[in-house]
Amino acid sequence: MPKPIPVNRRSLIAAWAVLCLGGLAATAALNASPTRERQTEPRPERQSAHADCDARIAKLDKWMAVREQEDKESGDATLSAVQVDPEDVCHDAVAEHLDARR
């Protein structure tokens, strides 16, 4: 088995110091770059997941209202189940809305 190369403690500390100073210099250069100024400009509004959930809940309410109206007109009572994937980002919002509707 080959012998490991002996490393002087001073050279390890010097290498660590050089890497730290290089990191600080790179951070300072990135913070001073002109692209930093562009990042503070307001970004266009994107539709958030919450807005998407609200739209889905509104669509679900509309569908349920149509089903209830059809049941009243026909005189029959039908049971329908609404399933939402537990991995869906809107799962909690839809579940809370349906629980409040009961």
C-alpha positions in Angstrom: 0.0 0.0 0.0 1.5 3.4 -1.0 2.4 5.9 1.7 0.1 9.0 1.8 1.7 12.2 0.7 2.6 14.2 3.8 0.8 17.5 4.0 2.0 20.4 6.0 -0.5 22.0 8.4 0.5 25.5 7.2 -0.1 24.6 3.6 -3.7 23.4 4.5 -4.4 26.6 6.3 -3.0 28.6 3.4 -5.1 26.7 0.9 -8.3 27.2 3.0 -7.6 30.9 3.3 -7.1 31.3 -0.4 -10.4 29.5 -1.1 -12.2 31.7 1.4 -10.8 34.9 -0.1 -11.7 33.7 -3.6 -15.3 33.0 -2.5 -15.6 36.5 -0.9 -14.2 38.1 -4.0 -16.6 36.2 -6.2 -19.5 37.2 -4.0 -18.5 40.8 -4.0 -18.2 40.8 -7.8 -21.6 39.2 -8.3 -23.3 41.6 -5.9 -21.8 44.6 -7.8 -22.8 43.3 -11.2 -25.4 45.3 -13.2 -27.7 42.3 -13.3 -28.2 42.8 -9.6 -30.1 46.0 -10.3 -32.4 44.3 -12.7 -33.5 41.8 -10.1 -35.0 44.6 -8.0 -37.4 45.6 -10.8 -41.0 44.4 -10.3 -41.6 41.1 -12.0 -44.8 40.5 -13.9 -47.5 38.8 -11.9 -47.7 35.1 -12.2 -50.8 33.1 -11.3 -50.0 31.5 -8.0 -51.0 28.1 -7.0 -53.6 29.6 -4.7 -55.3 31.4 -7.6 -55.2 28.1 -9.5 -56.9 26.4 -6.6 -59.6 29.1 -6.4 -60.3 28.6 -10.1 -60.6 24.8 -9.6 -62.9 25.2 -6.6 -65.1 27.6 -8.6 -65.3 25.0 -11.4 -66.1 22.3 -8.9 -68.9 24.4 -7.4 -70.4 25.0 -10.8 -70.3 21.3 -11.6 -71.9 20.5 -8.2 -74.7 23.1 -8.8 -75.5 21.6 -12.2 -75.7 18.1 -10.7 -78.0 19.4 -7.9 -80.3 21.1 -10.4 -80.4 17.9 -12.5 -81.3 15.9 -9.4 -84.1 18.4 -8.5 -85.6 18.3 -12.0 -85.5 14.5 -12.3 -86.6 13.8 -8.8 -83.9 11.3 -8.4 -81.1 11.6 -5.8 -77.8 10.6 -7.1 -74.6 10.2 -5.1 -71.4 11.5 -6.6 -67.9 11.3 -5.1 -65.3 14.0 -5.8 -61.8 12.6 -5.6 -58.7 14.8 -5.3 -55.3 13.3 -5.5 -53.5 13.6 -2.1 -50.4 14.7 -3.9 -52.3 17.5 -5.6 -51.3 21.0 -4.4 -54.9 22.0 -4.1 -55.9 18.9 -2.1 -56.2 20.8 1.3 -58.0 23.7 -0.2 -60.6 21.5 -2.0 -61.1 19.3 1.1 -61.7 22.3 3.4 -64.1 23.8 0.9 -66.1 20.6 0.5 -66.2 20.1 4.3 -67.5 23.6 4.8 -70.1 23.0 2.2 -71.6 20.0 4.0 
